[in-house]
């Protein structure tokens, strides 16, 4: 079998590996049992394994690679947090389908090593990239928690659970998780911005880059800060808090995979 055929087969296997986690959405009584951990482990192995194969000893800056490494980071962080938080674990029914969509998009939009393939970056650049990935993963999990809050509140107002809402955690628990994730994202994003500034200064460039990624990251940092202050001082909660978190997620999506999508469309 050709190298392309092997890559296509491994990519398909990685997509299929996320299916069990996506199917957790149909569990009426979610719990961190063997079935849950098996589904999460298979998804993590599939996404992380394909990401490692995809990158190998070279850095792939393509859109598909960005989506895959984002999915791998998110599922890995989800597993780590779920080990300590039952509330996070009960969001699996929302996160699983999302990861499956991301994996399908990654497979359709980009072929392995389609573009942006260069030598592996230096250590400080890798650290900056890892901070960006961690920020986006935390924002993704916070957005999932926000959607959970929205669906649970809607079910409570209707006085009848519907679909996945019955399996979701209580609104107060989901809100607590949401703001903890958002706080962590703010800290990591701030560190990422500072590391980016340090890289610019070291390279003799401008203090702050004027590219779309840097600008959107700064805006996201300010929006996250505003949401956290509004929660602490003004009691921001419920759907309004969820909308704020989704706005942050949108900004970071535009900053990270969004910029790569534009470059892919423009062929740059």
N, C-alpha and C positions, 0 to 999 in steps of 0.2 A: 504493500500500500504506500502511496506517495506521502510526502511530508504534509501536503495540504490535506490529504484524506485523514491522516492521523490527527492533525490539529482539529479538523471538523468533527471527528468522532469524540475527541476529548472535550471540545466545547459543548457538544450535545449532551454528553454525560454530565457536565457541570450544570447545565440547565435542568436536566431531569433530577439531579440531586436536590434541587430546591423544592421540588413538588411535594414531598412529604411534609415539609414545614408549612407550605401554602395550604395543605389540606387540614392543618390544625384549626383552621377557621371554622370547620364544621363540627368540632368537638363541643358537645353541649356543656360539659363540666371540665374545663381546662385545669390541669394540675401538672406539677413538675415531676411526672412519673417517668418510667423507662421509655415510654412511647414518645414523650415530649423531647427528652434528651437525645434519643436516637434520631429523631427528625432534625433537630438543631445540629447535631454532630455531622450528619450526612450533608446538610446544606453547607456547613462550615468547611468540611473537607473538600467538597466539590468546588466551591467558590475560591477558597484559598489555594487549592491544588492547581486549578486552572490558571489562577493569577501567577503563581510561581513559574509554571511552565511557559506562560505567555511572555513573561519578562526575561526569565533565564538570566543570562549575564549581560543583557542589554536593556536600556530604558526605552519603553514604547510609549510615546506621547499621544497615541491615537485616541479617538473618542471611545471606541470599544474597550480599550485597555483601561481607560479612566473609569468607565462604568463598572467593569469587572472588579477592579481594585477597591472601588467604593463599596460594592456589594460585599466583598470579602471582609473589609474592615467593619462594616456595619453588623454583619452576622456574628463576627468574632466578638465585638463589643457587646452585642445583645446577649450572647451566651455568658460572658463574664458577669454582666450586671444581673442577669436572671438567676445566677447561682446565689446571689445575696438578696434578690428582690422578687417576691412572688408577683408583685404588681407588674413589673417589667415582663415577666414570663407570660402573663395573661394577655399581653399585647401581641403575642406570636401570631394570632389569627389575622391581625392587620399587617404585620411586618412581612409574613411569608408571601402573600400575594404581591406585595410591593416589590420584594426582592425578585420574584419570578418575572415581573414585568421588566425590571431593570436588566435582568439576565437576557431576556428575549431581545430587548432593545440593543444591548451590547453585541449580541450575536448578529443581528440584522444590519446594524449601522456600520460595522467595521470588521474587517477580516484580520487575523493575526498578523502583526508587524506590518499593517497597511501604511503606516506613516509615523513620522516623528521618532524613528528608531535611531538611537545614538548610544554611545558608551554610557556605562553607569555613572551617575553624577557623584560628586564628592560628598564626603561625610556630612558637612554642614547643610548642604542642599538636601540631602536625604532626610535629615532631621526636620528641616522646614517642610518638606513634602509630607512627612509623617504627621506633623502638627496639623497640616491642612486636612489630611484624611481623617484624623481623629475629630477635628472640629465638625466636618461634614457628617460624620457618622453620628456624633452626639446630637447635632441639629436634626438629623433624620429621625433618630429615636424620639427626640422631643416632639417632632411633628407628628409622629405616629401616636404618641401619648395625647397630643392635642386633638387629633381626630377621634381618639377614644373618648375624650371628655365630651366632644361635640355629640357623638352618637349616643353616649350614655345619658346626657342631659335631654336629648330628643326623646329617648325611650321613656325617661321619667315623666316628661311632660305629657306624653301620649298615654301614660299609666299602663303601658304594656310593652314588655321587651320584644324586640323584633330582630331576626337574623343574628348577627354576631354580637349585638349589644348585650345579650344575656350573658355572654362569656367574658365580657370586659369587666375590669375592676370598678369599684365605686368611684364616683366623681372626685371625692376628696383625695383618695389614694392616688388617682391618676394625675391630679393637679400637683400633688406633692412631688411625684416623680418627674413631672414635666419641668417644674422650676429647678429641681436639682440638676437635671440634665442640661437645662439652659444655663445655669450657673457654671457648670463644668465647661460647656461650650464657650462661654465668655472668657474664662480663664485661659483655655487652650488657644482660642482665637487671638487673644491679646498677646500671648507668647509667640504665636505664629507671626503676627504683625511685627513684633519686635525683632524676631529672627530675620524677617525679610528686610527690615531696615538695616540690621547688622550686615547682611549679605551685600546690600547696596553700597553701604559705606566702605566695606572691605574692597569691593570691586571698583570703587571710585565713581560710582554713579550717584544720581540724585538721592536725597534722603528718603523720599517716598516715591515709588514709581507711579507714573500717571496712567498705567494700563488699566483696562477694565477690571481685571481680577483684583488688583490692589484697591481700587476705588470702591468696588462693591463689598470687599471684605471690611473696609473701614466703615462703610454705611451699615453693614450688618452688625458690626461691633457696637455702634451707637444705638441701633434699634434694639439689640439684645439688652443693652444697659437701660434703655428707656422702659422696656417691658418689665425688667426686674425691679426697677425703682417704682414703677406704677403698681406692681404687685405688693411691694413692701410698704409703700407710703399710702397708696390709694385703694389697696385691697382688690386689685385687678384679678378677676377669676373667671371661671366658666368659659363661655364661648368667646368672649373678648380676649381672654388670655390665649385661647387656642388660635384665634386669628392672628395675634401678634407672633406666635411661634411659627405659624405657617408662612407669615411674611418673611421671617428670618430664614426659614428653609428655602423659600423662593430666591431670596437674595444670594444665598450661598450656592444654590444650584446654578444661578446665572454666573456667579463668580468662578466656579470650578468646572463642572462638565459643560455648562452653558457656553463658556468661552471656547472650549474645544469644539463644541458643536458648530459654532459660527466659523471657526477656522476650517473645519471639515467641509462645510457648505461652500465656503469661498475658495477652497483648495489651497489655503496658505499654511 
